[in-house]
Amino acid sequence: METITKEAVRALVEAGGEEKLVELFDEDPSRIRRFLTRLCYERDEVCRLRAIECFALLSRERADALPAFFTEIIRRCLWEMNEEGGNVAWSAPEIAGAVIAGSPDRFGAYFSYVACAALDEPTFGPSLIAAYDRVCQAKPSVVQDFEESVRALCERL
């Protein structure tokens, strides 16, 4: 087993090394989650979006084997969105949305919680719109109840 570093994870994300990332995830899921989450808050938009896509990939590939692990990612995102300590987890809706989109039959019911937590917080608007779009592409019925709200959010932004 090789040592998994944040630099190695970043390099894989930037290079599109999804297969290797899944292998490393199998070795240490928590470490990969932690490093990917950090990348989701990068100023480099391309890296940030690729890291978010990695959450969808891992959910798609490993949610059947580790459903509680991915549920915990969604729970952490919801907690971060409601955290009152001054931290702003502006990518949290998008991370949760990626997990949901990766396995919508398993995690689709969580989208309503993500949407409700994000709709009235302007900081989360762009991330919620991206999450909505991603989940809608995966399984439109999961997000259909939020179409009007997200459309109104788009008009406000």
N, C-alpha and C positions, 0 to 999 in steps of 0.2 A: 504494500500500500504506500503510495507516494504522499508526501505532505501537500495538503491543499492550501494554497495561499490566495489572498485576495487578488494579487497580481496575476496569478495563473487563471483565476476565474474571469477576471476582466479581459485577459487576452483571448480566452475562449469565446466570451460573449462578443467581443469586437471582431473576431475572425469567423464567427458563425460555426464554432465547434460544438454543435449540439450533441452529437453522439458521445464525445468525450465528456461533456458536461453531465450527461445522464449517467455515465460510468462513475464519475466523481460523486454525483448525488447518491448513488447506490452505496458508496463507501461511507459518506458522512452527510446525510441530508440536512442536518441543522447548520452545519458550516456553510454549505452551498446556499441555503436560504438566507443566512446572515449576509454573505457577500453579495448575493444578488439584490437583496433589499437595499444595501448601501448604494449599489449601482443605479437603482431606480430613483435616486435623488441626485444624480450627477447633473451638472450643468450641460454636459455634452449630450445633446438631444438624441443623437443616433445611438450612443451607448445606452442611454436611459431606456429608449424604446426597445432595444434588443434585449435588455435585462428583463423588462416586463414580459416580452414575448417568451423568454425562457421559463417564466412561471407557468404560462399556458402550456408550453411543451412538457414540462415536468408533471403538471397536473394530468395532462392527456396520457402520458406514458406510465405514471406511477400512482395515480389516485386509487386505482383498484387495490393495490398492495398496501398503500399507506393512507387510507381515507382520513384518519384522525390527524395526521400530520398536516394535510392540506386544509382541513377544517380549522386547525389551529392558526394557519397563516391568515385565513379570512378573519378569524376572531381577533388576531393581533391588529389587523388593519382597522377593524371596527373600533377597537380600543384606542388605537392611535388617533383615529378621527375624532374621538370624544375626549381625548386627553386634555387636561386644562393646565398643564405645567408650562405652557408657552411654546412647546414644540409644534411645528406645523408639518404634518405628514401629508403633504399635498399630492403625493403619488399613491397614497393608500387605496383610494377607490379603484384606481387602475390596476394595482397589484391584485386586489381581491377579484376584480373583474376578469383578469387573466386566468386566475385559478378556476373561477366559475366557467369561463369559456372553454377551458381545457377539458372540463368534465361537467357539462351542463346538466346532464341527467342526475348526477350525484349532488352537485352543489348549487343548482339553479335557484332553489328556494332562498338562498342567502342573498340574492341580488336585491330583494326588497329592503333588507336591512342596510345594505350598502347605500342604496339610493336614498332612503329616508335619512340616513346619517349625513349625507352629502348635499342634499338639495338646498338646504337653507344656509349653507356655508359657502360664501363666494370663493374662498380659497380652493375648494374642491371642485368647482364647476368644470374646468377643462378636463380634469382627471375623470370625473363622473361621465362626461360626454364620451370620452375615449373608452371607458369601461362599458358603457351602454352599447356603443358601436361594436365593440369586440364581442360582447355576449350576443348581441343581435345577429351577428354573422354566424355565430356558432349554433344558436337556437332562438329564433325570434320570439317564440311564445314565452320565454323566460322574462323578457323585458317589456312585453306589450302593454302591461298596465302602467308603465312609466313613460310611454311615448309622448303624451301631452306635456308632462312635467319637464321632460328633457328638451322638447321643442321650445318651450317657454324659456328654459335656461339658456338655450342657444341664442335666443333673441335678446336676452339681457346682457350676454357677454359681447 
